[in-house]
Amino acid sequence: MASNVGPGKLSGRASEPISHVWRDERGNRVRFTWIEGSRVGKFSPFTQAYAVAFERDGGVIIGHRPGHPWCLPGGTHEAGETARQTLVRELDEELSLRVVRARLLGAQLVEYLDEAKAPHYQLRYVAIVDLKALTPDPDNGFLWERRSVKPGDVNRYLRWGPVLDRILLSAKRQYAVWSREDASRKRRSAK
């Protein structure tokens, strides 16, 4: 199980990069740096796309497969896919989620401090999703467990520290914008 070894403080403006160091399951240090941005091209190479996936009622969907910790839904980019296609496919495959809306929030730069691995980016989106009947992941046959939690409880499950706090702050802001737009649309259509 990975452990949190970073300083654990959230400081500065929301748009400033923030880093946190973790130890992976082998004890190696990995630094995650959150960088806001809305252009995929800024984050190259990216290897994965994940989402803070909101249900329409504001719950955040998290998932896990047997023997693994809770995580945000998403996964690995495949050749020929756009970042958004990766996101849509992975959310469907892992947790049977249909993406209704999605917006890129930024990326985590992943740097391996104790290993000779190249740094890469993991894209982070905010999405509104609909739940479909849960089906096994076609890549491995695992039936993931999914759970809807309050946004303030996500870090209790994932334990990513201040980097996740910053991602969630950006995601909650965008979700609030979408909620206001939807409410305004409903009022106009009711007239």
Stockholm file with secondary structure:
# STOCKHOLM 1.0

chainA/1-191         MASNVGPGKLSGRASEPISHVWRDERGNRVRFTWIEGSRVGKFSPFTQAYAVAFERDGGVIIGHRPGHPWCLPGGTHEAGETARQTLVRELDEELSLRVVRARLLGAQLVEYLDEAKAPHYQLRYVAIVDLKALTPDPDNGFLWERRSVKPGDVNRYLRWGPVLDRILLSAKRQYAVWSREDASRKRRSAK
#=GR chainA/1-191 SS CCEECSCCCCCSCTTSCEEEEEECTTSCEEEEEEEECSCGGGSCSEEEEEEEEECTTSCEEEEECTTSCCBCSEEECCTTCCHHHHHHHHHHHHHCEEEEEEEEEEEEEEEESSSCCCCEEEEEEEEEEEECCCCCCTTTCCCCEEEEECGGGHHHHHCCTHHHHHHHHHHHHHHHHHHHHHHHHHHHHHC
#=GC SS_cons         CCEECSCCCCCSCTTSCEEEEEECTTSCEEEEEEEECSCGGGSCSEEEEEEEEECTTSCEEEEECTTSCCBCSEEECCTTCCHHHHHHHHHHHHHCEEEEEEEEEEEEEEEESSSCCCCEEEEEEEEEEEECCCCCCTTTCCCCEEEEECGGGHHHHHCCTHHHHHHHHHHHHHHHHHHHHHHHHHHHHHC
//
